[in-house]
Amino acid sequence: MATIFSRIIAGEIPCYKVAENDRFFAFLDINPLAKGHTLVVPKCETDYIFDLDDQTLADMMVFAKQIAAKIKEFSQCNRVAVVVLGLEVPHAHIHLIPMNSENDVDFRKEKLKLTPEEFANIALELNK
């Protein structure tokens, strides 16, 4: 059975797409820690990020780096955190989170509640 991320990539589940190429897909996290919080996933369905072959892992980071630059410009944050965690979705993914302090990357804190219009506007800004 396809993961939720594979279904998003296939267009079966809607998302706020930030970027895509032939191997990777990036979209806004619907439970963001900050405006611009983005997930980067490989299109190949692989559960554990370190099970990706070396070239795919390296290319995924380069893809994420390009998106992180856009997030930093959009959010005017000090840095963009790169976080790999989570067991809830068996599909390798990277969180890119705008941050000004380490407290901004605490997954235990309450998530932002954004409207569909806010999500769409953020995705539009990051697509520029």
VENURHU-V342957 format. One line per field, one symbol per residue. ss: DSSP state (@ for helix, = for strand, . for the rest). A space follows every 50 residues. Layout:
ss: ???
This chain:
ss: ...@@@@@@.......====...=====.........=====......@@ @..@@@@@@@@@@@@@@@@@@@@@@...=====.........=======. .@@@@..........@@@@@@@@@@@..
